[in-house]
Amino acid sequence: MERRHRIEKFEDVASFKERVKYYNETDIECTSHTFFRLSEKQRKIFTCYKIAEFLLYKTPAKVGVQYNQNYAVFYDYKERRILKVVIRLMPNKINIVTFYILDSRQLPR
């Protein structure tokens, strides 16, 4: 993994929630890159709307700011899984760059 995709620092979860509370579902966009790793079956489960729900309504387990200034946001998912959502925060919208489903042991410390 290139250094620019690594986490430079962690942000307080409350600060992150405060930062995104001013966005709504229409402000969140998926990019062409968001779903490129997924099978057709997975694309039916993970829609842009579904990921936006995590960003707007769930409390992350951890939030990191990457060297490229994207945010890596980690959510408890299910069955000892973690949903890692990489986003780019902009003044009027949030771009969902990509996301991963990780084992809970992969949550950064």
Beta strands, then each sheet from edge to edge (+ up, - down):
strand 1: 7-11
strand 2: 28-30
strand 3: 62-66
strand 4: 71-76
strand 5: 81-89
strand 6: 94-103
sheet 1: 1+ 3- 4+ 5- 6+ 2+
end
